[in-house]
Amino acid sequence: MKNILKYGFMACLATVAVTSCSDWTDPEPVGVKFETAGDKDPDAYARYLENLRAYRNNGHKKFYAWFANQASFSSQAHHVSAVPDSIDVLVLHKPSLVNQTLRSEMDKKRSDTGMKMAYTVDYAAIRASWTSKKELATPENPAPEWGAFMADSLDVALSYADAVGFDRIIVAYDGKQTSGMTAAEKAEYEADQQAFLNPVRNWISGHKDKGFDFLGAPANLTDVSFLADAGVIFLSESAKATNMNEYSFLVSRNTVSGMPSDRFAMMAALPVLDENQAAVGYWGDKYSSWQMAMWCNGAVVANAAGVTNLADDYYDPHFSYKVCRGAIQLLNPAAK
């Protein structure tokens, strides 16, 4: 990080100065041009970007951030162009809402900084959508059969990788513990799991030019062999942790036979703007993302860390994305 910070500190200050103080509480006015670090000193900024792209491949622990992309831009917080450059993988919540403007920002961020773009293919989200259709079904408009609905939904979800131009997908599957299931229940569960994972496996084998990660509970998988090719294995239960000790338990529980456990990663929430969720993003008076990043920094089993609620973290009167930037620094401290 030393060479990056040499030019990046000035770049960050320049960017923050023109984006954090004026528009963090108000909608972005149409036609306003925000001065960038590249406008301030193009040569220094070019050197900073060159060092940043080189940094992507130096073996550091990767930093993922989940970003609630919107169909329109009412604030700098909704622009991919404004997210911290040191994020390694930006995970968009809604690939279906990527318009040409957003795609252009994604392409520029990727080419300038080497940041990868990803999205999640989520079993739980597909199941929830089907459940909603069942609840609204009528004799005239019955709900689709689950297996067919999941297959169609997977086709659509996996298609975004090529149609939009994502670099990675994140396969999300929590599953269930099978120890208390009857033989029939376990067989049904395993068949449903494979119906979700087999199309994913086919996609992986046909997309060697793209990467994939896993988000879930590996201990609940009946076959973990496909995770051998996963870049990062996020333990989804870590997002609900309340202290570092829980991470060790999660690692132990999910270290099953055949599991590449040196690729585990934890997740934590960034604080949110909703006053009714004031406890989100904190462990007592400490940022949970900072505690998580420190644990991942020192853990042999962890090769990455991830945060959610990125867009909410933009709004700070002094330093945009303050908590996220702090977590990145704690995961991979700059050389002194």
N, C-alpha and C positions, 0 to 999 in steps of 0.2 A: 504493500500500500504506500510505501514511502514516495516513490516516483509519481504515483497518482496524486497524492496530496500536495506534492510540490507545485503542480499547476492547478490541481482541482480545488484547493482551498480558496484561491482567488476566484475561480469560476463559480463556486457555490455562493460565495459572498455576493458576487455581482448578480447572480440570478435571484437570490433571496431578497436583495435590496429592491428589486423592481417587481417582485411578485407577492411578497409576504405582507407588506405593510399596507398596501392599498386595496387589495381585492379579497382579503381573507374572509370578510364578512359580507361583501356585496357581490351581486352578479357581475360578471365580466361585461363591460360595455361593448357593443358591437363596433368593430372597426379599430379598437385599441390595439396597438402593436407593442408588445412587451419586449424591452431591450434584453438581449441575452448575453451570456458570458462571451460568446463568440463575437458579438458586436463590440464589446469592450476591448478585447485584445485577441484578434483572430489567430495570431501565431502561437501565443501561449495556450489558447484553447485547443488548437490542433495538436500540440504536443501532449496536452492532457488526455485527449481522446485516443491518441496513439498508445499512450501508456495504459489507459484503461482497457483497450482491446487486448493488449498483451497480457494484462492482469487476469483476464478471464481464464486463461489456460495455465496458470501457475500452481495449480493444485490446492488453492485455498478452499475453505468450506463455503459452499454455495448458500446464497440468501434468496429466498423466494418470498414474494409478496402478492397477496390476493387483492385484486383491484375491481371494484364494482363499476364497471364501465357503463356509460349511459348512452341513450340514443341521440342526445343533444348535449351541448356544452354550455352550462350556465355559469361555470367557474373554472379557474385554472385547475382545481382539484379533479376535474373530469377529463383532463388532458393527459394522455400518455406521455406527451412531450415534457411534462412538468415533474414526473416522478423521479426520485433520486437515481442518478446514473449508476451507483454501485450495487443496485439490485441486479442479481444475476438472471432471475427468471420472474417475469411479471405474469401472473395468472389472472386472466380476465374471467369475470363471473358469467358474462352473457355473450358467447361468441355469435349468437344470432343477431345481436345489435351492432355488430361492427360495420359501420358504413365506410364510404370511401375516404372521408376526412380522417376518421380514426385509423383506418388501415394505413394511410399515408404517414401518420404519426408513428405507428408501430414500425413501419419499414425504415423510417429515418432514425428512430431510436436504436433499432437493431444495427443498421449500417454504421451509425456514428459511434456507438458505445459497445457493441457486441452483446447487448442484452437479448435474451431469448424470450419469446412470447409463447404462452401456453394457455390451456383452458382445461376444465375438468369434465370427464365423462363419468357421471355419478349415478350409481345404481339407485340410491335412496331418492334422488330427484325424479328419476323415471318412475319409480314405484309410487311416489306421492302424486305425480301427475295422473297415473292410472287410477289411483284411489279416488281422486277428485272426479274423474269421469264416471266412475261407478256410482258415486253419490248423486250425481246429476242425471244418471241414466233413467230413461223411461221405456215402456214397452215399445214405443215407436222409434226411439233412439237408444238402443241398448249399448252398454259399454263394450268395447272390444275385448276379446280374449287376451288374458295377460301375456301369454307367450308371444303372440303375434304383435301386441302393442310394444313389448320390450324390444323385439327384433327390429321393428320399424323405427323406434326411438333411437336405438343404437346406430342404425344406418345413418340417420340424420345427424346425430351427435358426432360420429366419427368423420362425417363428410366435411365438417368445418376445417379440419386440419389442412386439407388441400384447397378448399374453396376460398378460405380467408388467408391462408398462408401462415399458419402457426408452426412453430418449431418443435413443440412437444405437446403431448397430452398427459393428463394426470388421471389415472384410473382410480376412482373412489369406490371402495366396497368395504363396509364394516362387517357384515355377516353376523353370525350368531355362534355361540358355543354349542357344540353338539352333544356334550356329555350327558345331558338330561333328556335327549330325544329318544323316542322309540326307533326301531329299525326302519319302519315305514316313514316316519318323519324325517329321519336322517337322509334316507334315499331321496325323498322329495326335495329336501333342502339342497343336497349336493347336485341334483339335476338342475335346479333353478340357478345355482351358482355357476355351473358350467354353461348354461344358456346365456348368461351375461358375459362370462370370461372368454368363451371360445371365439366370438366375433372380435373381441379385443386382441386375442392372440393372433388371429388372422391379420388384423390390421398391423400389429407389430412386425410380423414376418414380412409384410408387404411394404413396409415403410422404414427401411433401414437408414434412410436419410434423415429421419426424424427420431427424436428420443421420447421416452416415456418414463413416468414416475408413478409410484403407488401411494395412495392415501387410504388408510384403513387399519384393520386389525389382522395382521398376517396369521395370528394364531387361529383365526376362524376360517382360514382357507384350507380346503381339502387337498390342494396341490399347489405348492409354492414355487414350482420349477420355473414358471415364466418370469418370476422376479429376479432370476439370475441376470437378466438384461436390463433391469430397472436402474435408472441413475440414482434415484433417491427413494427411500421407503419411509414416508411420513406416518408416524403412529397417531392416528386421528384422536385417540383418547387423551393425548397430551394437551389438546386444546382446552380441556376441562381441568387440568392439573391446578393445584393450589400451592404447591411447593416443589422444590427440586427432588425431594426424596421419591416422589411418585414416578419420576422419569426412570429411575433404576428399576422399579417394580415393572413398569411397562416394557422395558427392554428385556427383562428376565422372562416375562410372560410370553413375549412374542419371538423369543429366540428358539425357534423350532427347527427340526431337522431339515437341512437343505436351505436354510434361510441365510442370505448374505447380510449378516447383522452388522457389518461394518458400514452399512449404508443407511442406517436408521437416521431419522430426523424428527425433531419436535416442532410443535406449533404453539403460538400464543397470539392472543388478540391485542391489537393496539386500542387505546382508549377511543370511545365513540362520542359523538356530539349529543346524542340523546340523553337529556338529563335524567330520564327514568332508568337509564342503564349506567349510572355513574360508576359502578363497581367494575364494569367491563374494562379489561386491560390492566388491572391492578392486582397485586398480592399485598393486601394491606395498604401501605403507603408507597410501595415499590411498583415500578412498571413490570408486569409479568413478562413482557417481551425482552426486557433487559436481563432478567433473571434467567430466562430460557436461553438467550444467546450466550451468556456466561457459561452455563452448563454445557451447551453444545461445543463451545470453544475448547473446553478441557476434556471432553468425552471422546475416547478412542472410537466408540461405536457410532458417533455422529459425524456425517459428512455434509450436513446442511442444517438450516433452520428456516422456519417460515412464519410469517405474520399475516394476520387478516385485518380487515377494516382500513386498508391503506388510505383510501380517499379522505376519510375523516381526519387522519393525522396531518393533512395538508394545512389545516387552519390553525396557525399559530402566529401571533402578531410580530414575533421576533425572528423565527426560524422555521420555514416550512418543512414539514415532515420531520419534526424534531425527534420524536420517539423512535421512528423507523431508522433515522440516521444514527441514533445512539446505539440501537441494536446491531446495526451493521458493523459499527466500530468495535463493539464488544465481541462480536463473533470473530472478526479478523482485525485485531488491533494493529494500528499503524506502527511501523518500526520507529523507534526513538532515535 
